[in-house]
Amino acid sequence: MAFCYKKLWHQLIDHDMLRTDLRNATVMAPATLAKLSKGEDVNTSIFVKICDALGCSIHDIVDSVPEVRT
């Protein structure tokens, strides 16, 4: 199972926020934001910080998708 963060980027648009605004609001490391931007795994505690900053639930920012196996 993998995660898709497209909903997160839509939430930022809805909140008129840039990615750097999110990073500052959550005190997120630049490397963590880079991982999110690339669709990579991050620690689940970052989702709590993002949800608190955006006033939403995890279902509003993350989707689980099946991993493609080669």
C-alpha positions in Angstrom: 0.0 0.0 0.0 1.3 3.5 -0.9 0.0 7.0 -0.2 -1.1 9.6 -2.6 -1.0 13.3 -1.4 -3.0 14.9 -4.2 -5.7 15.8 -1.7 -3.2 17.6 0.4 -2.2 19.9 -2.5 -5.8 20.6 -3.2 -6.3 21.5 0.4 -3.5 24.0 0.2 -5.1 25.6 -2.8 -8.5 25.8 -0.9 -6.7 27.4 2.0 -4.8 29.8 -0.3 -1.5 28.4 1.1 1.9 27.7 -0.5 3.9 24.7 0.4 6.3 26.9 2.4 3.3 28.3 4.3 2.4 24.7 5.3 6.0 24.0 6.2 6.1 27.0 8.5 2.7 26.3 10.0 3.7 22.7 10.9 7.4 23.4 11.7 8.1 20.7 9.1 11.6 20.0 8.0 12.3 21.0 4.3 13.3 17.3 3.7 9.9 16.2 4.9 8.1 18.6 2.5 10.4 17.3 -0.3 9.3 13.7 0.5 5.6 14.7 0.4 6.2 16.5 -2.9 7.8 13.4 -4.4 5.0 11.1 -3.0 7.4 9.3 -0.7 6.6 7.9 2.8 6.7 10.2 5.8 6.2 9.7 9.5 2.5 9.5 10.3 3.0 12.2 13.0 3.4 14.7 10.2 -0.1 14.0 9.1 -1.4 15.1 12.5 0.5 18.3 12.3 -0.8 19.0 8.8 -4.4 18.2 9.8 -4.1 20.5 12.8 -2.8 23.3 10.6 -5.5 22.9 8.0 -8.3 22.0 10.3 -9.1 18.8 8.5 -8.9 15.0 8.9 -6.3 12.6 7.5 -8.9 11.5 4.9 -8.9 15.0 3.5 -5.2 15.0 2.7 -4.1 11.4 2.0 -5.4 8.5 -0.1 -4.1 5.0 0.1 -3.4 3.4 -3.3 -2.2 -0.1 -4.2 1.5 -0.3 -5.1 2.4 -1.2 -8.6 4.5 -4.4 -8.6 6.9 -5.1 -11.4 
